[in-house]
Amino acid sequence: MRFYLMTDLEGVAGVYQWEDRDDTSCGNHECRMRQRRWLAREVGAAVDGFFAGGMTEVLVNDGHGAGYTIDLDELDGRALVINGSDRPFWLPYLDESCAATGLVGAHAKAGTEGACLYHTMSKGVRNWTFNGISLGEAGVQAAIAGHYGVPFVFIAGDVYACREMEQLIPGIVTAPVKVGLSRTSALHRTPAEARQIVREGAQRATKVIRDIKPFKLASPILFRDERVEPEFDEEKPPEHSRVLNARTREIEGQDILDLMQKIYPSYRRGWKPLPTSAVWGK
């Protein structure tokens, strides 16, 4: 049984500030390396919990920023890892072959008052809605998984992100490791305690896979993209878009995959990965 684990950085215990990859100072380098270790160890704890719960394969998506944030030397060696940029799709290998999916290092969606480092894809987004439903990154992941009939069963991170997904997916297992106080401050569990919380939550999540319904959006999907600053030109709208005003556009998709390709035209329509079984026999 395969578990697909997406990861992010902003919801990891101890992290309270935006990563700055342009700052080459020694202090910033040390901070980023420490955060990479914290992330890797929380992810490793989740991997251990999933295997303890009966999973036979855990595929980890290094999903933050440049796609290379997890310190692989600190990660549980049983995991398979996706990393790097210029991806053919946001969530490669998430399909009907997965028993379930989840997220470690989760932050709340854009506009969540009190949440630490809240945003949806970028700090420039005010709100994303799909058929009128406001979704953050975790919700979009759940919708893509739901397209394939895969349930979203586990989330670890800021308590605001956990509450967000509890409202969207009844019965989901949550593992809050921090409580946002403002966009750049939080009350944290220690990294060691956070790892234990994540591990226990991941193992419990394997027991509810059959009880949680996949989150599916009705087709077609009307997507509304609201920005903080004026970004859209009504006379020169982005491809596939209908510009409502300088801060708002809409896109219609046949389903969530078609929609994501229209939001991100660089994604490769119809791309299919080589099965892991063809490489490692898994």
C-alpha positions in Angstrom: 0.0 0.0 0.0 1.4 3.3 -1.1 1.1 6.6 1.0 1.8 9.8 -0.9 3.2 12.4 1.5 3.4 16.1 0.4 5.7 18.3 2.4 6.1 22.0 3.1 8.3 24.1 5.4 6.2 26.8 6.9 4.3 24.5 9.2 7.3 22.7 10.7 7.8 23.2 14.5 10.4 25.9 15.1 9.9 27.7 11.7 8.4 31.2 12.1 10.0 33.3 9.3 10.0 33.2 5.5 12.9 31.4 3.9 15.2 33.8 2.1 17.2 31.9 -0.5 18.8 35.2 -1.8 20.4 36.0 1.6 23.9 34.5 1.4 24.9 35.5 5.0 26.4 32.9 7.3 23.5 33.4 9.8 20.8 32.8 7.2 22.7 29.8 5.8 22.8 28.3 9.3 19.1 29.0 9.9 18.1 27.4 6.6 20.2 24.3 7.3 18.6 23.9 10.7 15.1 24.2 9.2 16.0 21.6 6.6 16.9 19.2 9.4 13.8 19.9 11.3 11.7 19.3 8.2 13.5 16.1 7.4 13.1 14.7 10.9 9.3 15.5 11.0 8.9 13.9 7.6 11.0 10.9 8.8 8.7 10.5 11.8 5.7 10.5 9.5 7.3 7.9 7.3 8.0 5.7 10.3 4.4 6.0 11.5 3.0 5.1 8.1 5.2 2.0 7.9 4.2 1.1 11.5 0.6 1.4 10.4 1.0 -1.1 7.5 2.0 1.0 4.5 4.4 -0.8 2.2 5.7 2.2 0.3 5.9 5.9 1.2 6.5 8.4 -1.5 7.7 11.8 -0.2 7.3 15.0 -2.3 9.8 17.7 -1.3 7.2 20.4 -2.0 8.6 23.6 -0.5 10.1 26.5 -2.6 12.8 25.3 -5.0 11.8 21.7 -4.4 15.0 20.8 -2.5 14.5 21.5 1.2 14.5 18.1 2.9 17.9 17.1 4.2 18.0 13.6 2.7 20.8 12.5 5.1 18.3 13.0 7.9 15.4 11.2 6.2 14.1 7.7 6.9 15.9 5.5 4.3 12.7 3.6 3.4 11.1 6.7 1.7 11.2 7.4 -2.0 11.7 11.1 -2.6 10.6 13.5 -5.4 12.5 16.8 -5.5 13.7 19.4 -7.9 12.2 22.2 -10.0 10.6 22.4 -13.5 8.3 19.6 -12.6 5.9 18.1 -15.2 3.1 18.4 -12.5 2.9 19.7 -9.0 2.2 16.2 -7.5 4.0 13.6 -9.7 2.9 10.0 -8.9 -0.2 11.0 -7.0 -2.8 8.8 -8.7 -5.1 5.8 -8.2 -2.1 3.6 -7.2 -2.0 5.5 -3.8 -4.0 4.3 -0.9 -4.0 7.7 0.8 -2.3 11.1 0.9 -1.4 13.7 3.5 0.9 16.6 4.3 3.6 17.5 6.8 4.7 21.1 7.4 1.4 22.5 6.6 0.5 26.2 6.8 -2.9 27.8 6.6 -4.4 29.3 3.5 -4.2 32.9 2.4 -5.9 35.4 4.7 -6.1 33.2 7.8 -5.9 35.7 10.7 -3.5 34.6 13.4 -1.9 31.8 11.4 1.9 31.6 11.0 3.3 32.2 7.5 -0.1 31.8 5.9 -0.4 31.9 2.1 -1.7 30.0 -0.9 1.0 29.2 -3.4 2.5 32.7 -3.0 2.1 35.7 -0.8 0.5 37.6 -3.7 -2.7 35.5 -3.5 -5.6 36.9 -1.5 -7.9 33.9 -2.0 -8.5 30.9 -4.3 -11.9 29.5 -4.7 -13.1 26.4 -6.6 -16.8 26.3 -7.4 -17.1 28.9 -4.6 -15.1 26.8 -2.0 -12.1 28.6 -0.6 -9.1 26.2 -0.7 -5.5 26.5 0.4 -2.6 24.3 -0.8 -3.7 21.3 1.3 -7.3 21.6 -0.1 -6.0 21.7 -3.7 -3.9 18.6 -2.9 -7.0 16.9 -1.5 -9.0 17.8 -4.7 -6.3 16.4 -7.0 -6.2 13.2 -4.9 -10.0 13.0 -4.9 -9.9 13.1 -8.7 -8.2 9.7 -8.5 -10.4 8.4 -5.6 -7.6 8.8 -3.1 -8.5 10.1 0.4 -6.6 12.9 2.2 -6.2 11.4 5.7 -3.4 13.2 7.6 -2.0 16.7 8.1 0.7 18.0 10.4 1.6 21.7 11.0 0.1 24.9 12.3 -3.1 24.3 14.2 -4.9 26.7 11.8 -4.0 24.5 8.9 -5.3 21.5 10.8 -8.6 23.2 11.6 -8.9 24.2 8.0 -8.7 20.6 6.8 -10.9 19.3 9.6 -13.7 21.5 8.2 -13.1 20.3 4.7 -12.6 16.6 5.4 -14.5 15.1 8.4 -12.5 12.4 10.3 -9.1 13.5 9.1 -6.2 12.9 11.5 -4.4 16.1 12.5 -1.1 16.6 14.2 -0.7 20.2 15.3 2.9 21.0 16.2 2.6 24.8 16.5 0.1 27.6 17.0 0.3 30.7 15.0 0.3 34.0 17.0 0.8 36.2 14.0 2.0 35.8 10.4 5.6 35.8 11.7 5.4 34.3 15.2 4.1 31.1 16.8 4.0 28.9 19.9 5.9 25.7 19.1 6.4 22.2 20.4 10.1 21.3 20.6 11.3 19.4 17.5 11.7 16.2 19.5 8.1 16.4 20.8 6.8 17.5 17.4 8.3 14.3 15.8 6.5 12.1 18.3 3.2 13.9 17.7 3.7 13.5 13.9 4.7 9.8 14.2 1.7 8.9 16.3 -0.7 10.8 14.1 0.7 9.2 10.9 0.2 5.7 12.4 -3.4 6.6 13.4 -4.1 7.9 10.0 -3.5 4.5 8.4 -6.4 3.2 10.4 -8.9 5.7 9.0 -8.2 5.3 5.3 -11.3 3.3 4.6 -13.5 5.7 6.6 -12.6 8.9 4.9 -14.3 9.8 1.6 -12.1 11.3 -1.1 -12.7 15.1 -1.5 -14.1 15.6 -5.0 -15.0 18.8 -6.8 -18.0 18.7 -9.1 -17.2 19.3 -12.8 -16.8 21.6 -14.5 -14.8 23.7 -12.0 -15.0 27.5 -11.9 -11.8 28.8 -10.4 -11.5 32.4 -9.0 -8.0 33.8 -8.4 -8.0 37.0 -6.2 -4.7 38.8 -5.8 -3.5 41.3 -3.1 -2.1 43.7 -5.7 -3.4 44.6 -9.2 -1.9 42.0 -11.6 -4.4 41.4 -14.4 -5.0 43.4 -17.6 -8.6 43.2 -19.0 -7.3 44.0 -22.5 -4.5 41.4 -22.3 -5.9 38.6 -20.1 -3.7 35.6 -19.2 -4.2 32.5 -21.2 -7.5 30.7 -20.5 -8.5 33.5 -18.1 -11.5 35.9 -17.9 -10.4 39.1 -16.1 -13.0 40.5 -13.8 -10.9 43.4 -12.5 -7.2 44.1 -12.0 -7.1 41.9 -9.0 -9.4 39.0 -10.0 -9.6 36.5 -12.8 -11.6 33.3 -13.4 -10.7 30.1 -15.3 -13.0 27.2 -16.1 -11.7 23.6 -16.2 -13.2 20.3 -17.1 -11.8 18.8 -14.0 -9.0 19.6 -11.5 -6.2 18.3 -13.7 -7.4 20.4 -16.7 -7.7 23.4 -14.4 -4.2 23.0 -12.9 -2.7 22.9 -16.4 -4.5 26.1 -17.2 -3.4 27.8 -14.1 0.2 26.6 -14.7 0.7 26.3 -18.5 4.2 24.9 -18.0 2.7 21.6 -16.7 2.7 18.9 -19.4 -0.7 17.8 -20.4 -1.1 14.0 -20.4 2.3 13.4 -18.8 2.6 10.0 -17.2 5.5 8.9 -14.9 7.4 5.7 -15.3 5.9 3.3 -12.7 8.2 2.8 -9.7 7.6 -0.9 -10.1 9.4 -0.7 -13.4 12.5 0.6 -11.6 12.6 -0.8 -8.1 9.9 -3.5 -8.3 7.6 -1.6 -5.8 
